[in-house]
Amino acid sequence: MIRFLTRAAVLVAAAAVLASCAFLAPLPEPADTRQRLAAFPVRDLPVQAPVEIRWNDWAVPFIEAQSDHDAAVALGLVHAHLRLGQMELLRHVSQGRLAEIGGPLALDIDRSLRILDYGKAAPAIVASMPAETRAWLDGYLAGVNHYQDHVRPLPHEFQLMGKAPEPWTAEDLITIGRLASTDVNWLVWFRLLEMRRRDDWAAVWARLVEEGTTSAPSYGMDDRAGLGPLQDIMTGFAKTGSNALVVSGAHSRSGAALIASDPHLGLLLPNTWLLAGVKSPGYHMVGMMVPGLPFMALGRNPDIAWGGTNLRSANSDLFDISGLPASEITSRTEPLAVRWWFDSEVTIRESRYGPVISDAPMLPGTEGDTLALRWIGHDVSDELTAMLRMNRARNWAEFTAAMAGFAISAQNMLYADRSGHIGQVMATHLPSRPPGLPDRMVRPPEAIADWDRIVTSRDLPQAYDPPAGFIASANNRGAEAQVPVGWFFSANDRVRRMQDLVGSAIAAGRKLDVPDLMAMQQDVYMSSAHALAEAFVARIDAAGIRPPPDSGEARLLERLRGWDGHFRVDSAGAVAFEAMLAKFLPAFYAADDLAVAQAGGRLAAMVREDVLAAPAADLDPALRTALAEAVPVAAEFPTWGDMHRLALRHPMGMVPVLGEAYQVGDYPIGGSTDSLMKTAHDVTDQRHDTRYGANARHVSDMADPNANWFVLLGGQDGWLNSSNFADQVELWRDAEYIRMPLEIDAVRAAFPRSITLEPAASPRGTVPETASNAS
């Protein structure tokens, strides 16, 4: 799951312990795959004909239905069976209802989320859906609601949250989708709001925008600044990261296209994704789904495959509306239910420029301001229809037509097909801003005119079978467009690494295959860190710093000098670099200047620029201090894996003492903030956990409908104490995958367990039969 749940879990647990209530409830009894399947309802279901669901040993389902309606119902049942507790928490977060779970300590979070108003457009979106989309959605909802109404016991999370099940609505699902579509620009803006008081703010803004738009075309931010849980929510749920790569048939061993995707999200359990396969008259697909969203976000069908990374386009604007007449701002009051306390309320002010977000109590630096947020996500757009049409697409034309309706979260969508073709679409909706870099972060009211015309993917550059023979995407700057696409893109490390690895293979005349793409997903090289380490060494040598040969400084400098830029688990050089960087930053930068360097997410590159340009009189004392202070750090941590850890747990595992039952494991891990195997972390001189990064993987060879491999960092089943709760962790660590075929004969061989869902013939009571005799 997501890092913000750390804080939510602490809120819930603290209140629960004080009230001596449900947090002390025992965990469910251990359950293996067969026992969990025995709890699945199989009789008197809202399907029209029998539906077969086959399961493999990892609790991955493949649904075979005679109608699309029944496939949607089965998907709803599957999502509820595997992740109902997770879905319920997603619903409460997206609607700003955490105080119902965590009590009064969560009120300011709820007030801020209500002002952001993720569900603003949901009723209009549902009302405007095509009939076929609404029918699919209604079938999915029927499955979810049937499951939670009839199957007991409910997941353990319901006891912790003190919640009884509520009926699920279409608006609930759309609002969850909007939460997952948070504009990543907010994460930068909200960190910079306080900096606008600086005397040199104009220069700071200009440098950040210039740095943020210098990524390579596509053919981690430290997060300790004052947003707290609100930033954790936005960072964890928003699809802010990911790598994706497609290789044309001209450069693959099979002659068909290859695709690899690994999304980057929070690293708590249950995983943000679940795996599934579906075959019905309208759909035939395998891939990754977000619990609560009934489409395949990453995956393939027999003809095409798709993957994506966040485009980081500017889907929002901040407006200064302090001069707006009071008559142009409306207000409404919404009640806030509060667990273990008196209920409260929030006043939400709105204008034609959007909600007044400076009223949000979790946003620092807005005192005395009246700022409104204009966001594409507050307008009507139908991503569900777009994704369902893409799931059914058979070729490039159908793929691009489907993506025209996709607005948020902005995605660089990559395409591959069995004929060997590859492509890329910039799937987003943007206001028609003037060209050039913005000269300010908060725009004047008259700039709202830019929103009179909205640009879609039809108006933005596309790539189809580019001469290079491959397309890599990693949240980097896209191709130039008729309007500015965005301002804050990821560093070049990941996209350049994929380009270098694939390009060198092609230049050598070598054809690529699935193992090559799998190996890239394990790559732990970070070029900006390597370049900064070399800059440190060069300036140390230039300063004439020569530690005694047997000193700790000499040994650390030698480790740094010999480091190859790979954050391998057994690397001593990676520790030397991290220790040096952690000690150098406070020695060289004033606190405010360091905050600026960290705000844009390109720390290593910006620090290198400063190291190479700084006068010796300013730089040399900081280098001497950092070298001396880094010695005990390097002595404490012989290898990167001793320092850099993967600690997996349910969100409740963050609670001291009582959370031990919710902890799964603590492992040494390779990678870093901008390596292909992304394991993001703050700059630190301490043992630390990665909390955000590559949490799932997919690779397919389009020559073979059965050549599809997936793995989750965690497991399929969100049921605590299930044998499938974290059984894929070792697969993920060992670079192994689960094969998910499309052809039914291959599915039956790979998915040995089968249950059949039966329609209701006549009223037979309120508790359905479950799959106690699953084959």
C-alpha positions in Angstrom: 0.0 0.0 0.0 1.1 3.6 0.6 3.4 5.4 2.8 0.8 7.9 4.1 -0.9 4.9 5.7 2.0 5.0 8.2 0.5 8.1 9.7 -3.1 7.0 9.3 -2.2 3.7 11.0 -0.6 5.5 13.9 -3.7 7.7 14.2 -6.1 4.8 14.2 -4.0 2.7 16.6 -3.4 5.5 19.1 -7.0 6.3 19.3 -8.0 2.6 19.4 -5.6 1.8 22.2 -6.8 4.8 24.2 -10.3 3.6 23.7 -9.3 -0.1 24.5 -11.1 -1.2 21.3 -10.7 -3.0 18.1 -6.9 -2.6 17.5 -6.4 -5.3 20.1 -8.6 -7.8 18.1 -6.6 -10.9 17.2 -5.4 -11.4 13.6 -7.3 -13.9 11.5 -6.2 -17.5 11.7 -3.6 -18.5 9.1 -5.3 -19.5 5.8 -3.7 -21.2 2.8 -4.8 -20.8 -0.8 -7.4 -23.5 -0.7 -8.9 -22.3 2.5 -9.2 -18.8 1.2 -10.9 -20.0 -2.0 -13.4 -22.0 0.1 -14.7 -18.6 1.4 -15.5 -17.4 -2.2 -19.2 -17.3 -2.9 -20.3 -19.6 -5.8 -24.1 -19.8 -5.6 -27.0 -17.4 -6.0 -24.8 -14.7 -7.6 -25.9 -11.8 -9.8 -24.6 -13.5 -12.9 -26.7 -14.6 -15.9 -24.8 -17.8 -16.7 -22.1 -19.9 -15.0 -18.7 -18.3 -14.8 -15.5 -20.2 -14.4 -12.7 -18.6 -12.4 -9.4 -20.5 -12.4 -6.6 -19.7 -9.9 -2.9 -20.4 -9.8 -0.9 -21.1 -6.7 -0.3 -17.4 -6.2 -4.0 -16.7 -5.9 -4.1 -15.0 -9.3 -7.5 -15.4 -11.0 -8.4 -15.9 -14.6 -12.1 -15.3 -15.3 -13.9 -16.9 -18.2 -17.5 -15.6 -18.7 -20.1 -16.0 -21.4 -21.0 -12.3 -21.2 -19.3 -9.0 -20.5 -21.8 -8.4 -17.7 -20.9 -11.6 -16.0 -17.1 -10.9 -16.4 -17.6 -7.5 -14.7 -19.6 -9.1 -11.8 -16.9 -11.7 -11.4 -14.2 -9.0 -11.3 -16.1 -7.2 -8.6 -16.3 -10.4 -6.6 -12.6 -11.0 -7.1 -11.6 -7.5 -6.0 -13.7 -7.7 -2.9 -12.5 -11.1 -2.0 -8.8 -10.2 -2.4 -8.8 -6.5 -1.3 -12.0 -5.3 0.3 -10.3 -3.9 3.3 -7.8 -1.9 1.1 -10.7 -0.7 -1.1 -12.6 0.6 2.0 -9.6 2.6 3.1 -9.1 4.0 -0.4 -12.8 5.1 -0.4 -12.3 6.9 3.0 -9.1 8.7 1.9 -10.5 9.8 -1.5 -13.6 11.2 0.2 -11.8 12.9 3.1 -13.3 10.6 5.8 -10.2 9.6 7.8 -11.6 11.1 11.0 -14.3 8.4 10.9 -11.4 5.9 11.3 -8.7 7.8 13.2 -10.7 10.2 15.3 -10.0 14.0 15.9 -6.3 13.7 15.0 -7.3 13.3 11.4 -9.6 16.3 11.1 -7.1 18.6 9.4 -6.3 16.0 6.9 -10.0 15.5 6.1 -10.6 19.3 5.8 -7.7 19.5 3.4 -8.9 16.6 1.3 -12.4 17.9 1.2 -11.2 21.3 -0.1 -9.1 19.5 -2.8 -12.5 17.8 -3.6 -11.4 14.7 -5.5 -15.0 13.7 -6.2 -16.2 17.0 -7.5 -16.8 15.8 -11.1 -17.9 12.2 -10.2 -21.7 12.6 -10.5 -21.4 14.3 -13.8 -18.9 11.8 -15.1 -21.2 8.9 -14.2 -24.2 10.6 -15.8 -22.3 11.2 -19.0 -20.9 7.6 -19.4 -21.8 5.6 -22.5 -24.3 2.8 -21.8 -21.7 0.1 -22.4 -19.4 1.6 -19.8 -22.2 2.1 -17.3 -23.3 -1.5 -17.8 -19.7 -2.8 -17.1 -19.5 -0.6 -14.0 -22.8 -1.7 -12.7 -21.8 -5.3 -13.1 -18.6 -4.7 -11.2 -20.5 -2.9 -8.4 -23.0 -5.7 -8.2 -20.2 -8.1 -7.6 -18.5 -6.0 -4.9 -21.7 -5.2 -3.1 -22.9 -8.8 -3.2 -19.7 -10.0 -1.7 -19.6 -7.5 1.2 -23.3 -8.0 1.9 -23.2 -11.8 2.1 -19.7 -13.0 2.9 -18.5 -13.1 6.5 -16.2 -12.5 8.2 -15.2 -9.2 6.7 -11.5 -8.4 6.4 -9.6 -7.6 9.6 -9.3 -3.9 8.6 -13.0 -3.4 9.2 -12.5 -4.2 12.9 -9.6 -1.9 13.1 -11.5 0.9 11.4 -14.7 0.3 13.4 -16.6 0.3 10.1 -19.7 -1.6 8.9 -19.9 -2.2 5.2 -21.5 0.6 3.1 -23.0 0.1 -0.4 -20.5 0.9 -3.1 -21.6 3.4 -5.8 -20.2 4.4 -9.2 -19.3 7.8 -7.7 -17.2 6.0 -5.1 -15.1 4.4 -7.8 -14.7 7.5 -9.9 -13.5 9.4 -6.8 -10.9 6.7 -6.1 -9.7 7.1 -9.6 -9.4 10.8 -9.2 -7.3 10.3 -6.0 -5.0 8.0 -8.0 -4.8 10.8 -10.6 -3.4 13.5 -8.3 -1.4 16.1 -10.3 2.3 15.6 -9.4 2.9 19.3 -9.8 1.0 19.8 -6.5 3.8 18.0 -4.8 6.3 20.6 -6.0 4.0 23.6 -5.6 2.9 22.8 -2.1 6.5 22.5 -1.0 7.4 25.8 -2.6 4.6 27.9 -1.2 6.6 29.0 1.8 9.7 29.9 -0.3 7.8 32.7 -2.1 8.6 34.9 0.9 12.3 34.7 0.0 14.0 37.9 -1.4 15.5 35.9 -4.2 12.3 33.9 -5.0 12.2 35.0 -8.7 15.7 33.6 -9.3 14.8 30.4 -7.3 11.7 29.8 -9.4 13.5 30.4 -12.6 16.2 27.9 -11.8 13.8 25.3 -10.7 11.7 25.6 -13.8 14.8 25.6 -16.1 16.2 22.5 -14.3 12.9 20.7 -14.3 12.4 21.0 -18.0 15.8 19.7 -19.1 15.0 16.0 -19.2 15.8 14.0 -22.3 12.9 13.5 -24.7 11.2 10.2 -24.4 12.0 8.6 -27.9 12.6 11.2 -5.4 12.2 13.6 -4.0 13.0 14.2 -0.4 9.7 14.7 1.3 10.4 16.2 4.7 9.0 19.7 4.0 5.9 20.6 6.0 3.0 18.9 4.2 3.1 15.8 6.5 0.3 13.3 6.0 -1.3 15.2 3.1 1.9 14.9 1.0 2.1 11.2 2.0 -1.4 10.7 0.7 -0.7 12.5 -2.6 2.8 10.9 -3.1 1.6 7.4 -2.2 -1.6 7.2 -4.2 -0.7 9.3 -7.2 0.8 7.4 -10.1 3.9 9.7 -10.0 6.6 7.3 -11.2 7.3 4.2 -13.3 9.5 2.9 -16.2 8.2 1.6 -19.5 9.9 0.3 -22.5 8.8 -1.0 -25.9 11.1 -2.6 -28.5 10.0 -3.1 -32.1 9.9 -6.4 -33.9 12.9 -5.4 -36.0 15.1 -5.6 -32.9 13.5 -8.6 -31.0 14.4 -12.2 -31.4 10.8 -13.2 -31.9 10.1 -10.6 -34.6 7.2 -9.2 -32.6 7.3 -6.2 -30.3 8.5 -6.5 -26.6 7.1 -4.5 -23.7 8.3 -4.0 -20.1 6.6 -2.0 -17.4 7.4 -1.5 -13.7 5.2 1.0 -11.9 6.5 3.0 -9.0 4.3 3.4 -5.9 4.4 3.0 -2.2 6.0 -0.1 -0.7 3.6 -1.2 2.0 1.3 -4.2 1.9 -1.1 -5.1 0.4 0.4 -4.1 -2.9 -1.3 -1.3 -4.8 -1.8 -3.7 -7.7 -3.5 -7.0 -8.1 -3.1 -9.4 -11.0 -5.9 -10.9 -13.0 -7.0 -12.3 -16.4 -10.4 -12.0 -18.1 -12.0 -13.6 -21.2 -15.5 -12.7 -22.3 -17.1 -11.8 -25.6 -15.7 -8.3 -25.4 -12.5 -8.7 -23.4 -9.5 -11.0 -23.4 -6.7 -9.6 -21.3 -4.2 -10.2 -18.5 -2.4 -7.6 -16.4 -2.4 -5.3 -13.4 -5.4 -3.6 -11.8 -5.9 -1.1 -9.0 -8.4 -2.5 -6.5 -11.6 -0.7 -6.9 -11.0 0.3 -10.6 -12.4 -2.3 -13.1 -10.0 -2.0 -16.0 -6.6 -3.4 -16.8 -4.1 -0.5 -16.2 -1.0 -2.3 -17.5 -1.1 -5.5 -19.5 -2.0 -7.0 -22.9 -4.7 -8.6 -25.0 -4.0 -11.0 -27.9 -3.2 -8.1 -30.3 -1.6 -5.3 -28.4 0.1 -4.5 -25.1 0.2 -1.2 -23.1 2.2 0.4 -20.3 2.7 3.9 -19.1 4.6 6.3 -16.9 3.4 9.6 -15.5 3.8 12.3 -18.1 4.1 14.9 -15.3 2.1 17.3 -17.4 0.8 20.6 -16.0 -2.9 19.7 -15.5 -3.4 22.4 -12.9 -2.8 26.1 -12.3 -2.7 28.1 -9.0 -4.4 31.4 -9.2 -4.1 34.4 -6.9 -7.8 35.5 -6.4 -7.2 37.8 -3.4 -8.6 40.7 -5.5 -11.7 38.8 -6.5 -15.0 40.3 -5.3 -16.7 38.4 -2.5 -19.7 37.8 -4.7 -17.6 35.6 -7.0 -16.7 33.2 -4.2 -19.3 30.7 -3.0 -19.2 28.7 0.2 -20.7 25.4 1.4 -20.4 23.5 4.6 -19.9 19.8 4.8 -20.2 17.6 8.0 -17.3 15.6 9.2 -18.0 12.5 11.2 -15.4 11.9 13.9 -14.7 8.6 15.7 -14.6 8.8 19.5 -15.3 12.6 19.5 -17.8 15.3 18.6 -18.6 15.6 14.9 -17.2 18.6 13.1 -17.6 20.4 9.8 -15.5 22.1 7.0 -16.3 25.2 5.0 -15.3 24.9 1.3 -15.0 28.1 -0.7 -15.1 27.9 -4.5 -14.8 30.2 -7.5 -14.6 29.8 -11.2 -10.8 29.4 -10.7 -11.4 26.3 -8.5 -11.6 25.6 -4.8 -9.8 28.0 -2.4 -7.0 25.7 -1.4 -5.3 28.3 0.8 -8.0 27.4 3.3 -6.6 23.9 3.6 -5.0 23.6 7.1 -2.3 21.2 5.9 -0.8 23.6 3.3 2.1 25.7 4.7 3.0 29.1 3.4 -0.5 30.3 2.5 -1.1 32.7 5.4 -2.6 35.9 4.0 -3.1 34.4 0.6 -6.3 33.5 -1.3 -5.2 30.9 -3.8 -7.5 28.8 -6.0 -6.6 25.5 -7.7 -7.8 24.9 -11.3 -7.4 21.2 -12.1 -8.4 19.2 -15.1 -9.6 16.5 -12.6 -12.4 18.8 -11.5 -13.9 18.7 -15.0 -15.7 15.9 -16.7 -13.5 13.3 -18.4 -14.1 9.6 -18.7 -10.9 7.6 -18.1 -12.9 4.4 -17.4 -14.4 4.4 -20.9 -11.0 5.3 -22.4 -9.2 2.4 -20.6 -11.9 -0.1 -21.4 -11.7 0.8 -25.0 -8.0 0.5 -24.9 -8.3 -2.9 -23.2 -10.3 -4.0 -26.3 -8.1 -2.2 -28.9 -6.7 -4.4 -31.7 -4.3 -1.9 -33.4 -2.7 1.5 -33.3 -5.7 3.4 -34.6 -8.0 1.9 -32.0 -5.4 2.5 -29.3 -5.0 6.2 -30.1 -8.7 6.7 -30.5 -9.3 5.3 -27.0 -6.6 7.5 -25.5 -8.2 10.7 -26.8 -10.7 10.5 -24.0 -8.0 10.1 -21.3 -7.3 13.2 -19.3 -5.7 12.3 -15.9 -3.4 11.2 -14.5 -1.4 12.3 -17.5 0.4 9.3 -18.9 3.0 8.6 -21.5 1.2 5.5 -22.8 3.4 3.0 -24.7 2.0 0.6 -27.3 3.3 -2.7 -28.7 1.7 -5.2 -31.0 2.2 -8.7 -32.3 3.1 -7.4 -35.8 6.1 -5.7 -34.3 4.9 -2.1 -34.2 5.5 0.2 -31.3 4.1 3.6 -30.4 3.6 6.3 -27.8 0.7 8.6 -27.0 0.8 11.6 -24.6 -2.5 10.8 -22.9 -3.6 14.0 -21.2 -5.8 17.1 -21.4 -4.1 20.5 -21.0 -5.1 24.1 -21.1 -3.7 26.1 -24.0 -1.1 28.1 -22.2 1.3 30.3 -24.1 4.7 28.9 -25.1 7.8 29.4 -22.9 8.6 28.8 -19.3 6.3 30.3 -16.7 7.7 33.4 -15.0 5.7 32.7 -11.8 4.2 29.8 -9.9 0.9 31.6 -8.9 -0.8 33.0 -11.9 -2.9 36.1 -12.2 -6.7 35.8 -12.6 -6.6 36.9 -16.3 -4.6 33.8 -17.2 -7.8 31.7 -16.7 -8.4 32.5 -20.4 -5.9 29.7 -21.2 -8.5 27.2 -20.0 -11.0 28.2 -22.6 -9.5 25.7 -25.0 -8.4 22.3 -23.8 -5.8 20.3 -25.8 -6.1 16.5 -25.9 -3.8 13.7 -27.0 -5.0 14.2 -30.6 -3.3 17.6 -30.6 -0.1 16.4 -29.0 2.9 14.6 -30.5 2.8 10.9 -31.0 5.4 8.4 -31.9 4.8 5.4 -34.1 7.6 3.0 -35.2 10.4 5.6 -34.6 13.7 5.1 -36.4 15.4 4.1 -33.2 13.3 1.0 -33.0 12.4 1.4 -29.3 10.7 3.9 -27.0 11.7 4.4 -23.3 9.7 6.4 -20.8 10.5 7.3 -17.2 8.6 10.5 -16.3 11.0 12.5 -18.4 10.2 15.5 -20.6 8.1 14.5 -23.7 8.4 15.8 -27.2 7.8 19.5 -27.9 4.2 20.3 -28.3 2.0 23.2 -29.4 1.4 24.1 -25.8 3.8 23.7 -22.8 3.3 20.2 -21.4 4.9 20.6 -18.0 7.6 22.1 -15.9 8.9 19.4 -13.4 10.1 16.2 -15.0 12.2 13.4 -13.5 15.9 13.4 -13.7 17.4 11.8 -16.8 18.9 8.8 -15.0 16.3 6.2 -15.7 15.3 7.1 -19.3 19.0 7.5 -20.3 19.9 4.2 -18.8 17.2 2.4 -20.8 18.2 4.2 -23.9 21.9 3.3 -23.4 21.2 -0.4 -22.6 18.9 -0.9 -25.6 20.8 1.4 -27.9 24.1 -0.4 -27.3 22.5 -3.8 -27.9 21.0 -2.6 -31.2 24.3 -1.0 -32.3 26.0 -4.3 -31.7 23.5 -6.1 -33.9 22.1 -8.1 -31.0 18.4 -9.0 -30.9 16.6 -8.4 -27.6 14.4 -10.9 -25.8 12.4 -11.2 -22.6 15.4 -12.0 -20.3 17.1 -8.8 -21.5 14.1 -6.7 -20.4 13.9 -8.5 -17.1 17.6 -7.8 -16.5 17.0 -4.1 -17.1 14.3 -4.1 -14.4 17.0 -5.2 -11.9 19.5 -2.5 -13.0 20.8 -0.4 -10.1 23.1 2.2 -11.9 22.4 5.9 -11.2 24.3 8.1 -13.5 23.7 11.4 -11.7 25.0 9.9 -8.4 28.0 8.5 -10.2 28.8 11.9 -11.8 28.4 13.6 -8.5 30.8 11.1 -6.8 33.4 11.9 -9.6 32.9 15.6 -9.0 33.5 15.1 -5.3 36.7 13.2 -6.0 37.9 15.8 -8.6 37.4 18.7 -6.3 39.0 16.9 -3.3 42.0 16.2 -5.5 42.1 19.8 -6.8 42.0 21.1 -3.2 45.1 19.0 -2.3 43.3 17.0 0.3 45.6 14.0 1.0 44.5 12.0 4.0 47.2 9.8 5.6 47.3 6.5 3.8 46.0 4.3 6.7 43.4 6.8 7.9 39.6 6.4 7.7 39.4 9.3 5.4 41.8 7.7 2.9 39.9 4.4 2.9 36.6 6.2 2.4 38.0 8.3 -0.4 39.4 5.2 -2.1 36.0 3.6 -1.9 34.4 6.7 -3.4 37.1 6.9 -6.1 36.6 3.3 -7.1 32.8 3.3 -7.1 31.1 2.5 -10.4 27.8 4.2 -9.8 25.9 0.9 -9.1 23.9 0.7 -5.9 24.4 -3.0 -5.5 23.5 -4.7 -2.2 27.1 -5.6 -1.6 28.5 -2.2 -2.7 30.9 -0.4 -0.3 31.2 2.5 -2.7 27.5 3.3 -2.6 27.8 3.7 1.2 30.8 6.0 0.8 28.8 8.2 -1.6 25.7 8.3 0.5 27.7 9.2 3.6 29.7 11.8 1.8 26.5 13.4 0.3 24.7 13.4 3.6 27.5 15.1 5.4 28.3 17.5 2.6 24.8 19.0 2.1 24.5 20.7 5.6 28.2 21.7 5.5 27.9 23.5 2.1 24.3 24.8 1.9 22.2 27.0 4.1 19.0 25.3 5.1 16.8 27.4 2.8 19.1 26.8 -0.2 19.1 23.0 0.5 15.3 23.0 0.5 15.3 24.6 -2.9 17.7 22.0 -4.3 15.5 19.2 -2.9 12.2 20.7 -4.0 12.5 19.9 -7.7 13.5 16.2 -7.4 16.8 16.6 -9.2 19.2 16.8 -6.2 22.3 15.0 -7.5 22.4 16.9 -10.8 21.9 20.3 -9.1 24.5 19.6 -6.4 27.0 18.5 -9.0 26.6 21.8 -10.9 27.2 23.7 -7.6 30.2 21.5 -6.7 31.9 22.1 -10.0 31.1 25.8 -10.1 31.9 26.7 -6.4 35.0 28.8 -5.6 37.5 26.7 -3.6 37.2 29.1 -0.6 33.5 28.1 -0.3 33.8 24.5 -1.3 37.0 23.1 0.3 36.0 23.5 3.9 32.7 21.7 3.3 34.5 18.8 1.5 37.0 18.5 4.4 34.2 18.4 6.9 32.1 15.9 4.9 35.1 13.6 4.4 35.9 13.5 8.1 32.3 13.1 9.3 31.5 10.4 6.7 34.2 8.0 8.1 32.2 6.6 11.0 29.1 6.2 8.8 31.1 4.1 6.3 32.5 2.1 9.2 29.1 1.3 10.6 27.7 0.1 7.3 30.1 -2.1 5.3 27.7 -2.5 2.4 24.8 -0.7 0.8 22.4 -3.5 1.9 23.4 -3.0 5.5 22.3 0.6 5.2 19.5 0.5 2.6 16.6 -1.7 3.6 13.3 -3.1 2.3 11.0 -3.3 5.4 7.6 -4.7 4.3 4.6 -4.5 6.6 0.9 -3.8 6.7 0.3 -0.1 7.6 -0.5 -1.1 11.1 3.0 -2.6 11.4 4.2 1.0 11.9 2.7 1.2 15.3 5.3 0.7 18.1 5.2 -2.7 19.9 1.6 -3.5 19.0 2.5 -3.4 15.3 4.9 -6.3 15.4 2.2 -8.7 14.3 1.7 -6.8 11.1 5.4 -6.8 10.0 6.4 -9.2 7.2 10.1 -8.8 6.7 13.2 -6.6 6.7 15.6 -7.2 3.8 18.8 -5.7 2.4 18.0 -4.1 -1.0 19.8 -2.6 -3.9 18.9 0.4 -6.0 18.4 4.0 -5.2 16.2 7.0 -5.9 16.8 7.2 -9.7 18.0 3.7 -10.6 15.9 1.6 -12.9 15.2 -0.6 -9.9 13.9 2.4 -8.1 14.1 2.1 -4.3 13.7 5.8 -3.2 15.0 7.2 0.0 15.9 10.5 1.6 19.6 11.5 1.7 20.7 10.0 5.0 23.7 8.8 7.1 21.5 6.3 8.9 20.1 2.8 8.3 16.9 3.5 6.5 14.0 1.9 4.7 13.0 2.5 1.1 9.3 3.4 1.1 8.6 4.2 -2.6 9.7 2.6 -5.8 9.3 -0.4 -8.2 6.5 -2.4 -6.6 5.4 -4.6 -9.6 6.9 -5.8 -12.9 5.5 -6.9 -16.3 7.2 -8.2 -19.4 5.6 -9.6 -22.6 6.7 -10.9 -25.9 3.9 -10.1 -28.4 4.8 -13.1 -30.6 3.3 -15.5 -28.1 -0.1 -14.8 -26.3 1.2 -16.9 -23.4 4.6 -15.1 -23.0 3.5 -12.7 -20.3 5.3 -12.4 -16.9 4.3 -10.5 -13.9 5.3 -10.2 -10.2 4.2 -8.1 -7.3 6.3 -6.9 -4.4 4.0 -8.5 -1.8 1.2 -10.8 -2.8 -2.3 -11.0 -4.3 -4.3 -11.6 -1.2 -4.9 -8.6 1.1 -6.4 -10.9 3.8 -4.0 -10.8 6.7 -2.4 -14.1 7.6 -3.2 -15.5 4.2 -0.5 -17.6 2.6 -0.7 -15.4 -0.4 -0.4 -12.1 1.5 3.3 -11.8 0.8 4.3 -14.9 -1.1 5.7 -13.0 -4.1 8.3 -11.1 -2.1 10.9 -13.7 -2.7 10.0 -13.9 -6.4 10.5 -10.2 -6.6 13.8 -10.2 -4.8 15.1 -13.1 -6.9 14.0 -11.5 -10.2 11.5 -14.3 -10.9 8.1 -13.9 -12.4 4.7 -15.5 -12.7 3.6 -16.5 -16.2 0.0 -15.4 -17.1 -1.1 -16.9 -20.4 -4.0 -15.8 -22.5 -4.9 -19.0 -24.4 -7.5 -21.0 -22.4 -5.7 -24.3 -22.7 -2.5 -22.7 -21.3 -4.6 -21.0 -18.6 -6.0 -24.3 -17.5 -2.6 -25.8 -17.3 -1.1 -22.9 -15.3 -4.1 -22.2 -13.1 -5.0 -25.6 -11.6 -7.8 -24.6 -9.2 -11.2 -23.9 -10.5 -14.5 -22.6 -9.1 -17.8 -22.0 -11.0 -20.0 -19.1 -10.1 -23.7 -20.0 -10.5 -26.6 -17.6 -11.1 -29.5 -17.3 -8.6 -32.2 -19.7 -9.8 -34.6 -18.8 -7.0 -34.4 -17.1 -3.6 -32.3 -19.3 -1.3 -31.6 -17.2 1.8 -29.1 -14.5 2.5 -25.8 -16.4 2.8 -24.6 -17.9 -0.4 -22.7 -21.1 -0.8 -18.9 -20.7 -0.9 -16.3 -22.6 -2.9 -15.6 -25.3 -0.3 -15.2 -27.9 -3.1 -12.9 -25.9 -5.3 -11.1 -28.3 -7.7 
